[in-house]
Amino acid sequence: MKVIAVTVVSAENEEPISDANVYFLNRKGIAKDSTKTDSLGRVTFDSGFTGMMFGGPKFKYKIVKDGFVTLEAMEKWPGPTLKMIKK
């Protein structure tokens, strides 16, 4: 399975955002669809896919944390660092 790891940080100062709720909205065949970032803002998840072909699926995700604008995106691979904007 393809494992994806990202770090969630503040767009303002790039400090890690801990305990942000991360929802993966279109994972293949996996019941658990949400998790929280750790104390360093990191989250790792199994995509549910064993391989990717050209033009393969895009991952839809949403990240929610009080005091920040909800981040929603759909992309082939989330970047290694996702930045959230303060409200």
C-alpha positions as a Markdown table, in Angstrom:
| # | Residue | x | y | z |
|---|---|---|---|---|
| 1 | Met | 0.0 | 0.0 | 0.0 |
| 2 | Lys | 1.1 | 3.5 | -0.7 |
| 3 | Val | 1.7 | 5.4 | 2.6 |
| 4 | Ile | 1.5 | 9.2 | 2.5 |
| 5 | Ala | 3.0 | 11.4 | 5.2 |
| 6 | Val | 2.4 | 15.2 | 5.6 |
| 7 | Thr | 3.2 | 17.9 | 8.1 |
| 8 | Val | 0.6 | 20.5 | 8.9 |
| 9 | Val | 2.0 | 24.0 | 9.8 |
| 10 | Ser | 0.8 | 27.5 | 10.2 |
| 11 | Ala | 1.1 | 29.6 | 7.1 |
| 12 | Glu | 2.1 | 32.6 | 9.2 |
| 13 | Asn | 5.2 | 31.2 | 11.0 |
| 14 | Glu | 5.5 | 27.6 | 9.8 |
| 15 | Glu | 5.1 | 26.2 | 13.3 |
| 16 | Pro | 3.6 | 22.7 | 13.5 |
| 17 | Ile | -0.1 | 22.5 | 14.2 |
| 18 | Ser | -0.9 | 19.7 | 16.7 |
| 19 | Asp | -4.2 | 17.9 | 17.2 |
| 20 | Ala | -5.7 | 19.1 | 13.9 |
| 21 | Asn | -8.4 | 16.8 | 12.6 |
| 22 | Val | -7.4 | 15.4 | 9.3 |
| 23 | Tyr | -10.2 | 13.8 | 7.2 |
| 24 | Phe | -9.3 | 11.7 | 4.1 |
| 25 | Leu | -12.5 | 11.6 | 2.1 |
| 26 | Asn | -11.9 | 9.1 | -0.6 |
| 27 | Arg | -9.6 | 6.4 | 0.7 |
| 28 | Lys | -10.0 | 3.0 | -1.0 |
| 29 | Gly | -11.4 | 0.2 | 1.0 |
| 30 | Ile | -10.4 | 1.6 | 4.5 |
| 31 | Ala | -13.1 | 2.3 | 7.1 |
| 32 | Lys | -11.1 | 4.8 | 9.2 |
| 33 | Asp | -11.1 | 8.1 | 7.4 |
| 34 | Ser | -9.9 | 10.6 | 10.0 |
| 35 | Thr | -7.0 | 11.1 | 12.3 |
| 36 | Lys | -5.2 | 13.8 | 14.2 |
| 37 | Thr | -1.8 | 15.4 | 13.7 |
| 38 | Asp | 0.8 | 14.6 | 16.4 |
| 39 | Ser | 2.7 | 17.2 | 18.5 |
| 40 | Leu | 5.0 | 18.0 | 15.5 |
| 41 | Gly | 2.0 | 18.5 | 13.1 |
| 42 | Arg | 2.7 | 15.2 | 11.4 |
| 43 | Val | 0.1 | 12.7 | 10.1 |
| 44 | Thr | 0.7 | 9.5 | 8.2 |
| 45 | Phe | -2.0 | 7.4 | 6.4 |
| 46 | Asp | -2.3 | 4.5 | 4.1 |
| 47 | Ser | -3.9 | 5.5 | 0.9 |
| 48 | Gly | -5.5 | 2.2 | 0.3 |
| 49 | Phe | -3.9 | 2.0 | -3.1 |
| 50 | Thr | -1.2 | -0.5 | -4.0 |
| 51 | Gly | 0.0 | 1.4 | -7.1 |
| 52 | Met | -0.7 | 4.6 | -9.0 |
| 53 | Met | -1.1 | 4.9 | -12.7 |
| 54 | Phe | -0.8 | 8.0 | -14.8 |
| 55 | Gly | -3.8 | 10.2 | -14.1 |
| 56 | Gly | -4.7 | 8.0 | -11.1 |
| 57 | Pro | -7.0 | 9.0 | -8.3 |
| 58 | Lys | -6.8 | 12.3 | -6.5 |
| 59 | Phe | -6.9 | 12.4 | -2.8 |
| 60 | Lys | -9.6 | 14.6 | -1.2 |
| 61 | Tyr | -8.8 | 15.8 | 2.3 |
| 62 | Lys | -10.0 | 18.3 | 4.8 |
| 63 | Ile | -8.0 | 19.6 | 7.8 |
| 64 | Val | -9.9 | 21.3 | 10.7 |
| 65 | Lys | -8.4 | 23.1 | 13.7 |
| 66 | Asp | -10.0 | 25.8 | 15.9 |
| 67 | Gly | -8.5 | 29.2 | 15.1 |
| 68 | Phe | -7.6 | 28.3 | 11.5 |
| 69 | Val | -9.4 | 28.4 | 8.2 |
| 70 | Thr | -10.5 | 24.8 | 7.2 |
| 71 | Leu | -8.2 | 23.5 | 4.5 |
| 72 | Glu | -9.8 | 21.4 | 1.8 |
| 73 | Ala | -8.1 | 20.1 | -1.3 |
| 74 | Met | -8.1 | 17.4 | -3.9 |
| 75 | Glu | -4.8 | 16.5 | -5.4 |
| 76 | Lys | -2.9 | 13.5 | -6.8 |
| 77 | Trp | -0.5 | 13.5 | -3.9 |
| 78 | Pro | -0.7 | 16.0 | -1.0 |
| 79 | Gly | 2.6 | 17.9 | -0.6 |
| 80 | Pro | 4.9 | 17.1 | 2.2 |
| 81 | Thr | 3.9 | 20.3 | 4.0 |
| 82 | Leu | 0.3 | 21.7 | 4.2 |
| 83 | Lys | -0.1 | 25.2 | 5.4 |
| 84 | Met | -3.2 | 26.5 | 7.3 |
| 85 | Ile | -4.1 | 30.2 | 7.6 |
| 86 | Lys | -5.2 | 31.7 | 10.9 |
| 87 | Lys | -8.7 | 33.1 | 11.2 |
